[in-house]
Protein backbone atom coordinates (compact mmCIF):
# COMPACT_ATOMS: atom_id res chain seq x y z
CA UNK A 1 0.00 0.00 0.00
CA UNK A 2 1.20 3.54 -0.75
CA UNK A 3 -0.11 6.94 0.33
CA UNK A 4 0.27 10.41 -1.12
CA UNK A 5 -0.34 13.85 0.36
CA UNK A 6 -0.86 16.80 -1.98
CA UNK A 7 -1.05 20.32 -0.54
CA UNK A 8 -0.77 23.94 -1.62
CA UNK A 9 -1.03 27.27 0.20
CA UNK A 10 -0.92 31.00 -0.53
CA UNK A 11 -0.97 34.28 1.42
CA UNK A 12 -4.43 35.50 2.42
CA UNK A 13 -3.57 38.85 4.00
CA UNK A 14 -0.75 41.13 5.13
CA UNK A 15 1.99 40.06 7.55
CA UNK A 16 1.98 41.48 11.09
CA UNK A 17 3.33 40.75 14.56
CA UNK A 18 1.16 38.38 16.64
CA UNK A 19 -1.06 39.93 19.30
CA UNK A 20 0.11 39.24 22.88
CA UNK A 21 -2.02 36.60 24.59
CA UNK A 22 -3.09 34.81 21.39
CA UNK A 23 -2.25 31.25 20.41
CA UNK A 24 -0.13 32.59 17.54
CA UNK A 25 1.92 34.65 19.99
CA UNK A 26 2.39 31.69 22.34
CA UNK A 27 3.49 29.33 19.55
CA UNK A 28 5.97 31.71 17.88
CA UNK A 29 7.49 33.78 20.70
CA UNK A 30 9.77 31.13 22.13
CA UNK A 31 13.08 32.53 23.33
CA UNK A 32 14.85 29.37 24.54
CA UNK A 33 16.54 26.55 22.67
CA UNK A 34 16.82 23.13 24.28
CA UNK A 35 19.17 20.39 23.05
CA UNK A 36 21.27 17.47 24.25
CA UNK A 37 25.07 17.60 24.26
CA UNK A 38 27.35 14.71 23.29
CA UNK A 39 27.00 13.22 26.76
CA UNK A 40 23.18 13.36 26.46
CA UNK A 41 22.87 16.18 29.02
CA UNK A 42 20.09 18.71 28.54
CA UNK A 43 21.33 22.17 27.52
CA UNK A 44 19.42 25.45 27.30
CA UNK A 45 20.33 28.61 25.39
CA UNK A 46 18.61 32.00 25.22
CA UNK A 47 17.55 33.26 21.80
CA UNK A 48 17.18 36.97 21.04
CA UNK A 49 15.17 38.08 18.01
CA UNK A 50 12.42 40.55 17.11
CA UNK A 51 8.86 39.17 16.94
CA UNK A 52 8.26 36.95 13.91
CA UNK A 53 5.87 38.53 11.39
CA UNK A 54 2.97 36.14 10.72
CA UNK A 55 0.74 36.11 7.66
CA UNK A 56 -2.66 34.46 7.25
CA UNK A 57 -2.75 31.81 4.54
CA UNK A 58 -5.27 29.79 2.58
CA UNK A 59 -4.66 26.12 1.89
CA UNK A 60 -5.86 23.21 -0.19
CA UNK A 61 -4.93 19.76 1.09
CA UNK A 62 -5.77 16.59 -0.80
CA UNK A 63 -5.09 13.13 0.58
CA UNK A 64 -5.15 10.15 -1.75
CA UNK A 65 -4.62 6.63 -0.49
CA UNK A 66 -3.95 3.82 -2.94
CA UNK A 67 -5.16 0.36 -1.93
CA UNK A 68 -4.29 -2.91 -3.63
CA UNK A 69 -7.48 -5.00 -3.61
CA UNK A 70 -7.80 -8.29 -5.50
CA UNK A 71 -5.01 -7.27 -7.88
CA UNK A 72 -6.48 -3.80 -8.63
CA UNK A 73 -5.17 -0.47 -7.37
CA UNK A 74 -8.03 1.68 -6.02
CA UNK A 75 -7.73 5.38 -5.14
CA UNK A 76 -9.60 6.69 -2.09
CA UNK A 77 -9.32 10.34 -1.18
CA UNK A 78 -10.79 13.64 -0.06
CA UNK A 79 -10.08 17.35 -0.38
CA UNK A 80 -9.86 19.81 2.52
CA UNK A 81 -9.82 23.58 2.01
CA UNK A 82 -9.29 26.23 4.63
CA UNK A 83 -8.10 29.73 5.34
C-alpha positions in Angstrom: 0.0 0.0 0.0 1.2 3.5 -0.7 -0.1 6.9 0.3 0.3 10.4 -1.1 -0.3 13.9 0.4 -0.9 16.8 -2.0 -1.0 20.3 -0.5 -0.8 23.9 -1.6 -1.0 27.3 0.2 -0.9 31.0 -0.5 -1.0 34.3 1.4 -4.4 35.5 2.4 -3.6 38.9 4.0 -0.7 41.1 5.1 2.0 40.1 7.5 2.0 41.5 11.1 3.3 40.7 14.6 1.2 38.4 16.6 -1.1 39.9 19.3 0.1 39.2 22.9 -2.0 36.6 24.6 -3.1 34.8 21.4 -2.3 31.2 20.4 -0.1 32.6 17.5 1.9 34.7 20.0 2.4 31.7 22.3 3.5 29.3 19.5 6.0 31.7 17.9 7.5 33.8 20.7 9.8 31.1 22.1 13.1 32.5 23.3 14.8 29.4 24.5 16.5 26.5 22.7 16.8 23.1 24.3 19.2 20.4 23.1 21.3 17.5 24.2 25.1 17.6 24.3 27.4 14.7 23.3 27.0 13.2 26.8 23.2 13.4 26.5 22.9 16.2 29.0 20.1 18.7 28.5 21.3 22.2 27.5 19.4 25.5 27.3 20.3 28.6 25.4 18.6 32.0 25.2 17.5 33.3 21.8 17.2 37.0 21.0 15.2 38.1 18.0 12.4 40.6 17.1 8.9 39.2 16.9 8.3 37.0 13.9 5.9 38.5 11.4 3.0 36.1 10.7 0.7 36.1 7.7 -2.7 34.5 7.2 -2.8 31.8 4.5 -5.3 29.8 2.6 -4.7 26.1 1.9 -5.9 23.2 -0.2 -4.9 19.8 1.1 -5.8 16.6 -0.8 -5.1 13.1 0.6 -5.2 10.1 -1.7 -4.6 6.6 -0.5 -4.0 3.8 -2.9 -5.2 0.4 -1.9 -4.3 -2.9 -3.6 -7.5 -5.0 -3.6 -7.8 -8.3 -5.5 -5.0 -7.3 -7.9 -6.5 -3.8 -8.6 -5.2 -0.5 -7.4 -8.0 1.7 -6.0 -7.7 5.4 -5.1 -9.6 6.7 -2.1 -9.3 10.3 -1.2 -10.8 13.6 -0.1 -10.1 17.3 -0.4 -9.9 19.8 2.5 -9.8 23.6 2.0 -9.3 26.2 4.6 -8.1 29.7 5.3 
